[in-house]
Amino acid sequence: MQLVLHTGVHFTEDERLLKCLLQNQDKFAEAGVRVPGPSTYRTLFRDTLNAMHKTEPSEVARDVLLDAILDEGRAERVILSDANFFRSPATGLRHGMLYPAAPIRMRRMARLFPEDEIRVFMAIRNPASLVPILFEKAADQSAEGCWGGRGPEDLRWSETIAQMRETAPEIPITVWCNEDAPLIWAQVIREMAGLAPESKIKGGFDLLHTIMSAEGMQRFRAYLHAHPEMSEAQKRRVITAFLDKFALEEEIEQEIDMPGWTEELVTEMTATYDADVEAIRAISGVTLITP
């Protein structure tokens, strides 16, 4: 079985993505793809992964989990979404590393499903805007607990993702920047479901709707209707053009409030994030979705 895990991360469009997946579950079912409701697996998976801290899973753990998820149904591909696969926001920033629990959680997933084909899909976000939220929710807000002698300018998603690949090299990872999500939303959904690039899906522009004015969306949809043969690449160029004119600035701009941070530090962190995305692209076994 193909097991697709959408692992967030927190404070990206994780719940909106799940909603879009559920919108399309009837179409996905025609291709043998199941999108179970989150209540059927989230608590079950968290309890199982946490218990593996002390003991190995039983020989029937895999079958018990899948039976609970599928309710005795069948599927070739199952999509599960939970931003807490890599633990809660309270531990999202520890000792100067983003999601340090992710590598071991990946290894545990591989041990739970040794004969299945696991794929991880995850959004990342500029640490300059994410860290203030994680810090606010951190279980340990001390300098040692959060930073461990490192600084915010040292944060690298590539560090976390490289360790995930090293710990569980059999699990490929697909990554995208949350900042790019409005442009690539439909592609992310299709790739999670294993659909062809031009397949029609519901909600492909739902995220765009949240950052574009009503007039802009009306004109955009009229333009699409008048040009039905556009490729996905052409649609992205059109989206960019419409956003240049009709974007809701208050929805795009993010206010960053972190004690002691300066505008210069935020600029440095953003530049580091941009460079880090290219480092992620070069990691073996990682696919980066970009506009």
Secondary structure as GFF3:
##gff-version 3
##sequence-region A 1 291
A	DSSP	beta_strand	2	6	.	.	.	ID=ss1
A	DSSP	alpha_helix	14	23	.	.	.	ID=ss2
A	DSSP	alpha_helix	25	30	.	.	.	ID=ss3
A	DSSP	beta_strand	33	34	.	.	.	ID=ss4
A	DSSP	three_ten_helix	38	40	.	.	.	ID=ss5
A	DSSP	alpha_helix	42	51	.	.	.	ID=ss6
A	DSSP	alpha_helix	61	70	.	.	.	ID=ss7
A	DSSP	beta_strand	77	81	.	.	.	ID=ss8
A	DSSP	three_ten_helix	83	86	.	.	.	ID=ss9
A	DSSP	three_ten_helix	89	91	.	.	.	ID=ss10
A	DSSP	beta_strand	93	94	.	.	.	ID=ss11
A	DSSP	beta_strand	97	98	.	.	.	ID=ss12
A	DSSP	alpha_helix	102	112	.	.	.	ID=ss13
A	DSSP	beta_strand	117	124	.	.	.	ID=ss14
A	DSSP	alpha_helix	127	137	.	.	.	ID=ss15
A	DSSP	alpha_helix	143	147	.	.	.	ID=ss16
A	DSSP	three_ten_helix	152	154	.	.	.	ID=ss17
A	DSSP	alpha_helix	157	167	.	.	.	ID=ss18
A	DSSP	beta_strand	173	177	.	.	.	ID=ss19
A	DSSP	three_ten_helix	178	180	.	.	.	ID=ss20
A	DSSP	alpha_helix	181	193	.	.	.	ID=ss21
A	DSSP	alpha_helix	206	211	.	.	.	ID=ss22
A	DSSP	alpha_helix	214	226	.	.	.	ID=ss23
A	DSSP	alpha_helix	232	246	.	.	.	ID=ss24
A	DSSP	alpha_helix	249	252	.	.	.	ID=ss25
A	DSSP	alpha_helix	263	281	.	.	.	ID=ss26
A	DSSP	beta_strand	286	289	.	.	.	ID=ss27
###
